[in-house]
Amino acid sequence: MTILSLQTSPTRRFAPLWAIFIVLIWLLGVGLFHLFASSDEHTHTLCLFRTLTGIPCPTCGTTRCVLAASRGHFIDAFLFSPFMSVVLVLMLLWIVLRVGFRKTLVFNIARRYRIVVWTIIALLFAANWMFIIWRELTSNY
């Protein structure tokens, strides 16, 4: 049994409409934020969680990661949010496979191992959050 296989995509649509809508709203929000924000970026944040708690959220740095990567600063992009950097690269590869080649990756994981896989993903996500908090406490962004 193979764990990972590449199969022909059954549909032409590459993402659900709700996902496209969320990404478009996010892009609009980021664009408006940067259009109307003052030059002092340290006093503004798009993160509602951080605004309410003062603590960076688990995905804090993702917008800065995308902006840094779009400028070609890939190391900086990775350091803003390592876990989300990897997730974003995987999402980009998925889109290229789906749209460009009409293929999709299928993971065949036995039911008894799914909890292990999800636990590892959750631990990596938590480790990323701890890194973001540590980085925030030890540096002045």
Residue pairs with C-beta under 8 A, 6 or more apart in sequence:
1 108
1 110
2 108
3 107
3 108
3 109
4 105
4 106
4 107
4 108
5 105
5 106
5 108
6 97
6 103
6 104
6 105
6 106
7 103
7 104
7 105
7 106
8 102
8 103
8 104
9 98
9 102
9 103
9 104
12 102
14 95
14 98
14 99
15 95
15 98
29 46
30 46
30 63
33 44
33 46
37 44
38 44
42 141
45 51
46 63
47 56
47 57
47 60
49 55
49 56
49 57
49 60
50 56
50 57
50 60
55 133
56 129
56 132
56 133
56 136
57 129
58 125
58 126
58 128
58 129
58 132
59 81
59 84
60 81
60 132
60 136
61 80
61 81
61 84
61 132
62 80
62 81
62 84
62 88
64 77
64 80
64 81
65 77
65 78
65 80
65 81
65 84
65 85
65 88
66 77
66 88
68 74
68 76
68 77
68 80
69 77
69 85
69 88
77 85
78 85
79 135
81 128
81 132
82 128
82 131
83 124
83 125
83 127
83 128
84 128
94 104
94 105
97 103
97 104
97 105
98 104
109 117
135 141
